[in-house]
């Protein structure tokens, strides 16, 4: 479908999944045509259709290109669409007339300014009375938006807004994998992780036209809760390093402090006696923190979002350096442990006490094994990278 006017040589692909939307799809395509004309661009309208009604026929009659696919999920529809997209810019949304595609100019303008990804925001735009259930508007959407922003250091106001736009290069870089509702969060978090240039524009959000039920209502009361759950799942799965880095910093900090205090024997501070038991707690925290630190590095390598760091990790945690550090820790840890074993044998296999040196030796040997295995895993992961 061609726009009436032309602005430069940019070509727009409006890509929209459809599932039994014969009531709205014709008018929706008219909105898209009006939006292209207002924006002064040429474009196409791709309907990714999994309907059992007359949606496809109506869409074709109004000038859209229809791609028939099996019903496999909202995210999968966008994955399927990528091979057919001809545009420099891709605008996504729903064909249920809840998003006003007559106003796509704001998205095109932001992309023309050099942004890679433009997110619509109903919160900063206009929400018609009755368009969004109170549970979604005041609980689900704010909560999941807050969580994603905290975990990824972003500043989105409405992560579930379905109307969004991106360049075709950004679409390919994001490499969408989620097949269901969680595609919405995956796109945003990957845009942040890939350091794409991101902008937000306000959008209008209308209630369903008379006679139409939203897909959540069609699927039952559990549907929005399930959508929220799987969106949070994808937020967490792509960001284990967020949780690991804080666990590492806290555990190592407290652990090393306790070991430093108790290393040479019991110490009393403010009537609190720090003895062997506190030393064991400190060692436990150091082991947890060291593992968390190593898993943070492995996560960043495996995820592939920061390829520029691979060279740094290869240099800092290289094979030779890791093996030497493992041997060094073993040389520190074994002597006090051997002494402990000798005393154990001399005393007829009874321990009369455990020295602080022996406990620290056990820590050194444990860290030696951690360093050895981490070095192997990291170098294997780096070798697998292109």
Steps between C-alpha positions, in 0.01 A plus 500: 500500500643840401472817700356803319805718558871426517759626749849400390541139402396338830256213464280403794377151586200492734509146640200384701391152616130416470286231658131513409478878457250522213304761695786752504767410243349690207473829685841441654661478155328825404655658812843372392457645152401833650798484736744438216354791307521735799861398559584556134654157453455196283429169663343158516254346743579140595231303683640185662178303513408190699126554481216257447260775385504745207785718627736409215245564224398838642865604546584414140194685371626813679848474348706321765745217441384195696742235623319191624664319790399242755378623838826487696503815711533877471879504513523221244292708259767772503774240459317358198451849354867598491573311178225694317577852622613738224509822700788701643280561804262253666195616696324242718168491677155346511227513237217527753473882477632547853813677364458793263710422194394828345769650725809306390678822401643541852668160472638571154634838615683343795657237277601770252678676788732202532326285759508125451198410712194714580261386771143620527372606841135495596591631845651817352231522235124454534303201630130509420265425788444126516789418264726347763377298800601652836696184586719551192526877523577539871663170594625265227643750255668729759646202688653322200618832353668586832671161519636520146626855555678402823661188357612658171556861605243624247235770519194361323159616616284228342677179402180326387400759243454302179567791267872535435739560211858413413738495209530179303862468619387526863229241434763257376742578784236438764457148358166440668464157659187522716190359336228631732411818691850526645632619163411852620749492786764311303508771234550774757764330711699400191477855368657615828758221512602563139531872579262604227395864486156500664220758510141510625195670348153543654217308336122486525342181633133434429259249647380207291238576239149376571469128445870421542661321794873543568717191470551495878123491553466231235759288680349539849581676827836324535639635173629842622661337804673246276616779268648690795671186631667407170607862445673503838655164416668634188614811690676283758637235262690756293650672805651251747808723517289775660424277799839330504706820508317628809520161673871491418575848631306450824627149572864575423493827693352355818692173467843659466424737787416211732807303391721803554362551851532138613802379303744508793266386774186602689427873521244676719339815362223675692451192718459281192754218484610425144642150513537193280129487420511851354805398299303210351218738411748733332646212298154389395419852379829526310433171319148614408624844393787362294265261320255783434778715357612221269145428384453871429793491258381175340149639458628806317710288267222251424233769448710671233356846569840653570739351242746784556569358847606158371853625436520643851384173656744302288784720623405519868376143542716325243592133524860547614410758762214287633713186528780686676252650746358153570846360574582799720186450708575129535852575622357734763220267608663158517766551772260582788265224383784247492597607850141452615485152345830410667373611842181303438701182432740552792207542742350165407266654246346750740499876456580696812435827322514669162735789448400815318786432260350164402161658432661768283691227322172329419374829356808532280463144366130557431575822311774320307245249372252778421767691307605189309150407385404863427809542282412194296134598458578861412761414241266239348219757480732759341623247241139438397450867423553615138 
